[in-house]
Amino acid sequence: MLSRQPPLVIGIAGGSGSGKTTVSQEILNRVGAAHISFLQHDSYYKDLSGLPPKQRAAVNFDHPNSLETGLMIEHIETLRAGKPVSVPMYDFSIHSRTGETFEVLPRSVILVEGILIFAEADLRELFDVKIFVDTDDDLRLIRRLQRDIAERGRTTESVIKQYMSTVRPMHLEFVEPSKRYADVIIPEGGFNTAALDMVVARIESLL
């Protein structure tokens, strides 16, 4: 009897608004979602439902300590073992988990996306391929501003305040230095067709 081929684990990191999700979506579309277990580090923010709303909003969400990375590591290892996982659902408008989960099934590829995934040594070691999406700071700020206002119910003032107080300092402290661990760096994210063609071709060849 032939042994089961272990899944290919791919990490996609980059600063907030860099285009990580666009790159992930392109890979899902072109390789095929039926072949991919997709996990986002954002789903693993710690549950802050026990804190008053004002205290929740004051948490530094751009620091590694704000995420339950141990649970994500456990989930990746479970998927690698061929078993499904229940991923927590997080509501950014109230800075808390909803109490609900969604099931992710084991597939040939485990695609993991997040700002801080290369900053965590134990998590980083699980990736067979590490991709960093590198985008200019001004573009990232504009994208974050548009997203947080449209999708997360934030005001322009609150987004800029958070960017200056935690997003930018944590990017410089944790995200930017983690770029050195990447196997592939994609400038301009999902708009870099040539880089995406190469990444997708490489994934398909490994499969």
N, C-alpha and C positions, 0 to 999 in steps of 0.2 A: 504493500500500500504506500502511495506517495505521500510525503509529509506536506502539510499546508505551507505555502509560501508566506513568510511574514509580511505584513503590510509595510508600504513605504511611508515614512512619517516626514512630512514637510512643514517647516515653520516659516511664516511670513510676518516679519516685523517691520517697524518704521514708525516715525513720529505721528502724532495725532493729525489727521487730515492729509496724510502723505499719499493715500490711494491704495492702502493695503486691501481694503474690502473690494475695490475695483479689480485688483490683481487676482484676489481669491475667486471672485465671481467669474472672471475670464477663464481661470483654470477649471472651475466647476462646469462652465458651459462647454468648454472645448474638450476636456478629458471625459466629461460626462458625470453628472451628479450621482448616477447609479454606482460609480466606482469609488466614490469619495465619502469618508466620514469627516464632516466639517465641524470644528470646534473653535469658538471665539473666546479669547481670554476675558472679554467684557462680561460674559455670562457668569464668571466666577468671582465677581465683586462680593465681598463679605456682606452678610445679611445685617443691615443696620436698623431693622424694624423696631428694635428695643430702645433706640435713641429718639429724642424729640426731633422734629423736622429741622430746627435751626442747627442742632449739633450735627445732624447728618450732612447738611449742606456745607458745613465747615471742615469736613474730613478731606484730607489730601488724597484725592482719587488717582493721582499720578505717581504715587509712591508704591513700590512693590508690596508693602505691608497691607495695602487696601484690598488685595486680591487673595483668594483662597487657592493659591497655586498648587498646594499639596493635593487638593481634590482633582484639579485638572491633570496632574501627573498620574494619579490613581486611575482616572478615566482613560487616559491614553494607553496605559498598561493593560487595562481591561479590554479595550478595543483591539489591542495587539494580540490578546489571548483569544480573540474571536467571540467576545461577548458584548451585548449592547450596554449602553450606559444611559442614565437619566440625568440630563443637564439642567441646572437651575435656570429659571427665567428671571431676568432682572429688569426693573422698571426705572429708567434714568430720570423720569420726571419727579419721582418721590425718593430717589436714592436708596432703593431697597429691593429685595427679592419679592416676587409676587406670591411665593409659596407653591407655585406650580412648577412642573418640570416638563421637558420634552425628550423623547427617546432618540438616541443616535445609534444606528446599527453599524456593526463592523463591516469594513469594506477593504478593497485592495490598497487604497491610499487613505492616510489620515492627514487631513489638512488643518493646521493650527494657525490661527491669526491673532496677533495682539501686539500692543505697543512694547510691552516689557518682557516678552517671552525669551529673548536672548540675554536679558539681564539676570536671569535666574539660572544658576549653574546646573542644578538638578533637572530642570526642565529642558535646558539647552542640549543636554547630553542625549535626549531621546530623539532628536531630529537627525534624519539621514541627509536631508537637504535643508540648508538655511538661506532664505531669501530676505534681503533688506530693501525696502522701498524708500528711496532717497529723494525728497522733494524740498524745494526752497521754503524757508520759514514763512515768507509773506503769503505764499500760496496755501500753505497748511493752515495759517490763521484764518484766511478768507473762507476756506472750505469748512473749518470747524465752526466759524461764526454762522454760516448758512445752515449747516446741519443742526446745530444746537437750538437755533431759533425755530427752524421748521419742524424738527422731529422731537425735540426734548423740552419744548415749552419754556425756553430760557429767554432772557432779555439780552439786548446787545451789551448793555453795561455789565451784566453778570458774567457773560462769556469773556469779555475783555479782562475783567477783574480776575477771573479764575486763570486765564491764560498767563497773565503777568505774575500772579502770586504762586502758582504751582505748576502749570503745564510747561512753561518755558524753563524754569529752573530744574524741574525733574527730567525734562528732555535732555538738557545739557549734562546732568549728573548721571543718568541711567541709560537713556535711549541712544543718544549719539555714540557714547563709548562702546555700546553693544554691537555697533556696526562692524567692528573688527572681527567678529565671529562669523560673519556671513560668508557663504560660499559664492553667492551671486548678489550683486547690488544692481537694482533696477532704478535708474534715474527717471523721474516724472511718472512713476506708477503705471496705471492702466493705459496711459496714452503712448507708452513706449512699445509699439507693436513688434519691433524687431526683437527686443529682449523677451517679450512674452512668447513669441514664436519659438525661440530657443529653449525657454523654460518648459513649455508644453511638449516640445519634441523630446526633451530630455526625460520628462516624466513618462511619456508614452514608451520610450525605449527601455526604461527601467521596469516598466510593467510587462 
